[in-house]
Amino acid sequence: MGELAMPDELSYQYLRSVTGVQPKSSKLPPLVSEFATFLDVEVKRSVNPPIAPGEKLSSPWMNVPVGACLLKKPLRLTGGVEPKIDPDTKRLTFGIYRSCDQSISRAVVAGHPVGKEARLPHVLREAVDFVVNHSAREVAEHRLGVLKHWLARARELSNKEAQLHTTLPEAMRGILAPKRLLLWREMLLHYGYPDSEVFGEVIEGVCLSGKAPHVASFEPCFKPAKITEAELASTARSARVGMLASIRSSGDDFIDSEVFSKTQEELACGWLDGPFEASELPEDAVVSRRFGIKQGSGEKLKVRLIDDFSASGVNSTVQVDSCSKLHTLDVVAALCMELLRSSPGKCWKGKTVDLSAAYRQLAVSPSSRWVSYIAVFDPSSRSPKIYAMRALPFGASRSVYGFLRVAHSLWWLGCKALKLPWSNFFDDFITLAQDQECDSLSVVINQFFKLLGWAVSSGEKDLPFATKFKALGIEIDLSAWEEGIVRFTNTAQRATELASQIDSIVSKRTLTSPEALALRGRMQFANAQLWGRASKLCLNAVTAHAYSTGGAAVTDDLARCLLLFKECLISHRPREVTPSWDSPLFLFTDASFSPENADWPCGLGGVLLDSTGTQLAAFSCKLDFAALNILGYPAKSTVIFEAELMALLVGLVLWKKQVRGRPCVCYVDNNATRDVAIAGRARTQPGLSLVSELLRLEDSIGLIAWYARVPSLSNIADAPSRNSDEGISVKFTPSGYVNLVLEKILSCIKDG
C-alpha cells in the first residue's frame, strides 16, 4: 500500500538511494504500490469465494471485477473505528490492480529516487537555494554581515567567556582555551539547532566509557555495551599488569621512534599528563596501548598514532542509541547533482577544509580519568611509559561519537548562518564555490572556524579552490561542470597501492582472517567510487573468507574475485553525476512460461518508455526448447525466474545506447528477479551467470538502475511476452537483432 515518499529528514537508506545505491526491497517502500484500490465485500459466513487468498478472479464475482486479487486478511481501517459486522457475515478484501496505462502514469509520477524528488538534508537544501537564487555579491554581503554580527557579539561576551574558562577543570582548561564556548551556544540557540545540549558535553568533557548521551535529532543507532564499567574496573589491576608486560618494540625502529617522539610532542602541547609509574596509578586505572602504523610511502611516509581502547576493554563498555550519520561522498554527489540542476552553465570549484588535530581540540571528562591512561614503548629505556589523555584519543569509541556530535553542529551552523554548500566527514569539510566567490569564501570559512576557536590545517592541506581536488582519498573532478558532468574517482595512489596489495595476496595464495578484514575495509572505501556493482561481489567474497573456518588459503574463486576487483579499480572509470538524472527512463519486462505450447513455450517481452511515459521501443521473442534446456528445463519444472531475469537483461542490452549514463527504473514481474537484481548475486546457475552479466552491463554503460516489481495485469510487457502487440504503439525491434542478443546471453550461461 505504501509508496516511496520523502521523509522530513533523510534516512541513511534514502540518502544512499539518492545516489543510485538501492537497498534491499524490504528497506524502503515500493516506488509504486501493488494495488490501485481495495474493495471490501461482506458475505455470509457460509459463502466461500471462488478463489483462495492470493489468487486472482478469472471472472466477475459479487461485483468484484476480473483479475482482482483476494487478500489473505481484510485491511485494517485507519482514521476511524472498525465497523461492526453481523456475526453471521464476514468481510473479504480484494486488491484491484492498475491497468497498464495507469501503472505507467503512476511510474512516471514516482520517477527514479536519484531524480527530481531527491533532496539534501533540509539545512543544506536551504543553503543551496540561497546561493543559486542570489547574486554572488548578495551572497558575499550576507556572509560578511553574519560574521560581523557574531564578531561583535564575541567581543561583548569576552569577559563572560573568560569567567567560564576559569570554572573548567584544570585538565580541560588548556584544551578548550581557544574555544568561544558561550558564543557557540548562543549561535546554536539563535539558529535553532536541535541539539543544543551538545554544549554541555563539551564543557563537561567527553566521557570515554559507558552510555553515550541520547540525541533525539540523530538517527537511532543502537549498539549495546558488552561489559559494564564496574566489570571493567574489577579486572583493571590484573589486566593492567598484562597490558604493560605486552608493551614492547614493534620491530621497526622508525615506527618506535616516531610514536614516542609524537607522544612527547603531545605532552608538550598539554594533551597528555605524565609520565606515571605503574605504582602511582589508581586501583581501577585501565591502561590502553598506543602504537603506530605506517601510511603513505616515499617522501609522504608517515606514522599515525593509534590508541587501542578496544583491547583494553574500554570500548566494550560503550552503549549508544543514536548517532550522527557521516556525510559520505554520497552527500557530496547529491550536492553536486542539486547544483548542476539549479545552476547550469556556471563554473564551480571545490576544496576540502581540514580541522587540525581535530580530536585533540576536545577534552576528556575528568570523570573518565581512570580509563584515559595509555602506555607507549620508549625506545631509549626499552620499557613502557604511561600517560593520561587530556584530549580525546583517536581509538576510543566515545571519542568518535562525541567528536561527530560537535562536528555536526559546526557543519549545521555553516549551512544555516553562512549558507555554505558543504558536507562534513569526521574532520573534513568538503565545500563548493562559484568561480567568482572562491577567494572570499576561503576567507569566510577560515573566519568562521577562527570565530569559534577551531584550528584548521594549513600548508599543503590548505589548498585553494580548484576544478579538481581530493577528499578522503578520492579525486572530485568539476572540470566538465559546464557540460553537466561531475566525476568521482579513486586517486591514482590509492588505486596503485590497493592493486599491489591484491597482487601480493593472489601471488602468495594466503589471506588470514585479520588480513581479510583489513583488506575489506580498504576495498569498501575504494569500492564506493567504482561505477557499477560488479566489485561488490568481490567484497562479498572477501567478507565470506574473513569469517569462514576454511583457513587462510586463497581459493580459485576468491582469487578470481580479487583480480576482478583490481580490474575494476585500475580501469579508473569514474563515477559520474549528471543533470540527466532529472529525466529517467522506464523499462518494463516480462516472461511467460507455457512449455505445453510447442509454438511459444516461453516468451520474453520488454517496453522502454521515456520520462513522460511515451513508448520508445519494444521487443517480443520466444525461447525454444534448446534455450529452455540451457536455463535448466526440464530438470527444473519451471524456469520462470531465469526467464524473467533474461528478459530484463535482453532489454538492457538491446537499448544500452538509450539507457547509457541514465537513471532507469526496471519494472519486472517477479519478486525473485527483483531481489537478485538488487542484491547483485544469485545462489545457483544460471541465475549467477545472468546477474553477473547484469552487473557487467551496468558498469560498462554507467547505468543507474532501480529495480522494482509490477504485477502482470499492470505490466505493459505482459502482452509482448505472450506474442501479442496489444497496447504497443511502436514497432518491435527486428527479431534478427533480438536473436543475436539472445545467443550472446545464452552463450554466457553455457560458459558459466
Buried (B, 14 or more C-beta within 10 A) or exposed (E): EEEBEEEEEBBBBBBBBBBBBBBEBEBBEBBBBBBBEBBEBBEEEEEEBEBEEEEBBEEEBBEBEEBBBBBEEBEEEEEEEEEEEEEEEBEBBBBBBBBBEEBBBBBBEBBBBBBEBBBBBEBBBBBBEBBBEBEBEEBBEBBBEBBEEBEEBBEEBEEEBEEBBEEBBEBBBBBBEEBBBBBBBBBBEBEEBBBEBBBEBBBBBBBBBBBBBEBEEBEEBEEEBEBBBEBBBEBBBEBBEEBBEEBEEBEEEEBBBBBBEBBBEBBEBBBBBBBBEBEEBEEBBBBBBBBBEEEEEEEEEEBBBBBBBBBBBBBBBBBBBBBBBBBBBBBBBBBBBBBBBBBEEBBBBBBBBBBBBBBBBBBBBBBBBBBBBBBBBBBEEEEBBBBBBBBBBBBBBBBBBBBBBBBBBBBBBBBBBBBBBBBBBBBBBBBBBBEBBBEBBBEBBBBBBBBBBBBBBEEEEBBEBBBEBBBBBBBBBBBEBEEBBBBBBBBEBBBBBBBEBBEEBBEEEEBEBEBBBBBBEBBBBBBBBBBBBBBBBBBBBBBBBBEEEEEBEBBEEBBEBBBBBBBBBBEEBBBBBBBBBBBBBBBBBBBBBEBEBEEBBBBBBBBBBBBEBEBBBBBBBBBEEEBBEBBBBEEEEBBBBBBBBBBBBBBBBBBEEBBEBBBBBBBBBBEBBBBBBBBBBBEEEBBBBBBBBBBBBBBBBBBBBBBBBBBBBBBBBBBBBBBBBEBBEBEBBEEEEBEEBBEEBBEBBEEE
